[in-house]
Amino acid sequence: MEDILLLQAIERYLDGTMLPAEKAYFEELRKNTPEIDQMVVEHNMFLHQMDIYSDQRNIKHALHEMHSRLIERGDINEGGELSTKGRVIQLYNKYKKVTAIAASVGGVIALVISGLTLYLSPASNNQIQELKREVEVVKRNQQYQGAKLKEVDSKLPKDAILTGGGSGFLIDAKGYIITNAHVLKGSSFANVINNDHDEFKAKIIYRDEVRDLAILKIDDEDFTALKSLPYGFRKSDLDLGEEVFTLGYPRNDITYNKGDLSAKTGFNGDSTRWQLEMNANPGNSGGPVLDKNGEVIGVLSTREKQAEGVAFAIKSKNIFKLIDEVKDTDTSVQKIKIVSHSSIKGMDRSNQIKQMENCVFLVQAFNKK
Amino acid sequence: MGYFYPSSRIKRQIVKAEFTEQALLKGLANNDSKAIEALYKDNFNMVQAFILNNNGSYDDARDIFQEAMIALYEKAKSDSFVLTSKINTYVYSICRRLWLKRLQQIGRYSNQIDGFEETVAVEEDIEIHEKRNAEFAIMDRALNSLGEPCKSLLEGYYVKKMDMQQLSKEFGYTNADNAKNQKYKCLIRLKKLFFAQYNIGE
């Protein structure tokens, strides 16, 4: 309040609206109080700046208005009646943005096309390898698995034939599992087995061959939905060198692998994937890749054949996109809610794994005979 | 590669300008729209041609010309103002200097700058103008970071020159005294913001 009164007095003093007696008193005060004297000088300076500022704004405004008015009236013009050189430069300046946009769109399309070609052409299969478990391996392991299953009888129909397998993990505590589409290739149903060797029947509710993602829903009375998932899903970009880890079933027991993010794009610049410096094996396909906070950054899918320890993961962004896209048409997907909060943030790695290991499943894909 | 006016036209302009120059500058200093219009018509095309012929765009021409007009306005407003050249020579000189600087900044400087008019030394004026511009930017930033209603209240008072009665009505204060109180509170904040930046700039 003091400040305001003082400021008020200073303003009145400076614009000369003080009464003579008051003014004399104030001048005396200035003389005897250096602080007030300083404030007056400072405020005078400020008001001067303010004056210049408002003048400038007003003249700028006036100039802009005049410019538009003169153009409207044709007194000045911004086109025509120019030397050729001016016009060429004009055209360049006018269209350089458009040209740049067109060029980058062209670039993006070229990338997409080359990405697609790469994805679809057999040549790429020679260089990258899907990490699904080969049927022979799965079969060999199945007996071992069968011995350890808690159920007395397998839940599979008698006439089922194994077509492939890999890993998968919960994206929603209600029993929705994401895995790679290639894990389920040629199959019509699947079952999933967690690390406690609990076996559950699962329905394939969606496959996206292009993104190489598929969604399963556990469809089994024995399955009780979890309260919440321990891990979250990361939406933000990653930095190179960030530590990442994965859990999966290259064997019949859950297996942990760690590594680093080594590139923000996948094989041949595929921007839908991360490149990881990580040892991954057949069977790791469909497993989650998490950062150190326990946030899912992607789904492990392929590895490079010609290089040791280079794996690729489908960015978690694609899970969001997939769900967004199918939500409109597929009612079963509508129920899926993806959370970004991770409750295992800050824990040490072994505890993080303990918390989440029963959310990662061995996926076995079957077809009927 | 220059762009030339027919010489007759230049002469005519100079004669006309000589006749009204002092009046025009006085008008400009008072933000008089007739004077601004006359100055615009007399000088803009020349500047635009120069900018366009030297790698500039229409937008550049407008920006540079308006910059020069503001510099002229500042000069016309100052008490010590003496006109040492024709207005169009002065405006052209300022524009030429400003444009050269701009080209240098974006690294498109070529030694061959085309132009057709005589120039006068304007370095000092441009320095003053640039300092003003910097101060303007500081005040603008300070004002914009105030938030509402402080920003509009102070703009209303200092830029639009409204009185406290009008302002209290417009902002819905119950009386002019309350509005005034609020204005002072805002002013204290603005001063703090302004001087914090201003003193760094010095």
Interface residues (C-beta under 8 A of the other chain):
Chain A: D3 I4 L7 Q8 E42 H43 F46 Q49 M50 D51 I52 Y53 S54 D55 Q56 R57 N58 I59 K60 A62 L63 H64 M66 H67 R69 L70 D75 I76 E78 G79 L82 S83 K85 G86 I89 Q90 N93 K94
Chain B: M1 Y3 N31 S33 I36 E37 Y40 K41 F44 N45 Q48 A49 L52 N53 N55 G56 S57 Y58 D59 R62 Q66 M69 I70 Y73 K77 R132 E135 F136 M139 D140 Y158 V159 K161 K180 N181 Y184 K185 L187 I188 K191 F194 F195 Y198
